[in-house]
């Protein structure tokens, strides 16, 4: 297994998830309203976007804490995916979060 390739793949997954969660929250959720803007859901989406960006930044900087940050990122992404699934009509976000969680779990096990 090539760790540099795996790390780049994880950075890409985190970046994609950050973008998807932020765009979904700020556009789809705000415009749809109702359960899409309930505090727990909206806060989780923003937290997910933030931890994904942070996780990518830690990997890009070569931080010794990548494994811990990736592990936390995976947990938050899974929670966000589950929550978005419950809210409904958020397939892109669910998919991006699940992929990021999978990639971050793998990365936290490698480092």
Secondary structure, 3 states (H helix, E strand, C coil): CCHHHHHHHHHHHHHHHHHHHHHHHHHHHHHHCHHHHCHHHHHHHHHHHHHHHHHHHHHHCCCCCHHHHHHHHHHHHHHHHHHHHHHCCCHHHHHHHHHHHHHHHHHHHHC
